[in-house]
């Protein structure tokens, strides 16, 4: 029984020890776990702090980038606004130019209607050609080189007479032109009408060329040729493109057909010829004046030579006068010395040889 009790007590003691060991091990494990948890908490706190710093840096970077982006967007918007304003301003200017051009086109269309009315009237057409001819001639040639509406010895009045030196001599410019047949040729709608209008235009131009040759080429008074002025480049182009025989006939009759452009070139050539003639005349005058100037220079040279000789003679005379005045001054000094001393002889009044040599 005692052994059982002892065994039971021993068993109890062992159980108690085992329980204590288990409890101690449990507490040890809990303490390790607590220490591990604390360490983990410290790591988590450090990580959280690092994460917070990174988040703060990231937030700062994001804010800076947003500010930079906002600034770039603002600058871009401002620049785009400025460019848009400039584009709108240019657009307004171009619209104003377009409006002005539209107005000019409207005015030009009205003027073309007026021009058509003028050209449809024969007398008005002649006046229009004369006005255009007058503008070209007065703009290029000097006033003394032309004359409008002058009457020739044959009692024929010329629209313009350009006074060229001989040869070739004065040349007449006629400002009338046949427009009716050209208008019919331009408005022809079929081949038959065009052929008929072309024949009429050919005949009218040939007749006008013949009339100019007979009326405005006067032997001994005008040049051996004349000019037929067409105040329309279209008529001039039509003649040279499709009526070459008419142009050749005008060449044979020495009637030169000119348009505003070719007349301008012709008048410029005339001005060069007149300038060359004037320069030759001026050169003759200059040569005459040079010859006279050379004669004047020869006379001047002779007079300068005579003046030099006269000046040399005058210089010698002045030297003689100076010598005489020196002698007079010396004798006055000697006389004054005699008056002061009172015992000077006549020999003392005579100048010594050195003085005589000095004063000549």
Buried (B, 14 or more C-beta within 10 A) or exposed (E): EEEEEEEEEEEEEEEEEEEEEEEEEEEEEEEEEEEEEEEEEEEEEEEEEEEEEEEEEEEEEEEEEEEEEEEEEEEEEEEEEEEEEEEEEEEEEEEEEEEEEEEEEEEEEEEEEEBEEBBEEEEEBBEBBBEBBBEBBEEBBEEEBBBBEBEBEEEEEBBBBBBBBEEEBBBBBBBBBBBBBBBBBBEBEEEEEBEBBBEBBBEBBBEBBBBBBEBBBBEEEBBEBBBBBBBBEEBBEBBEEEBEEBBEBBEEBBBBBBBBEBBBEBBEEBBEBBEEEEEEEEEEEEEEEEEEEEEEEEEEEEEEEEEEEEEEEEEEEEEEEEEEEBBEEBEEEBEEEBEEEEEBEEEEEEBEEEEEEEBE
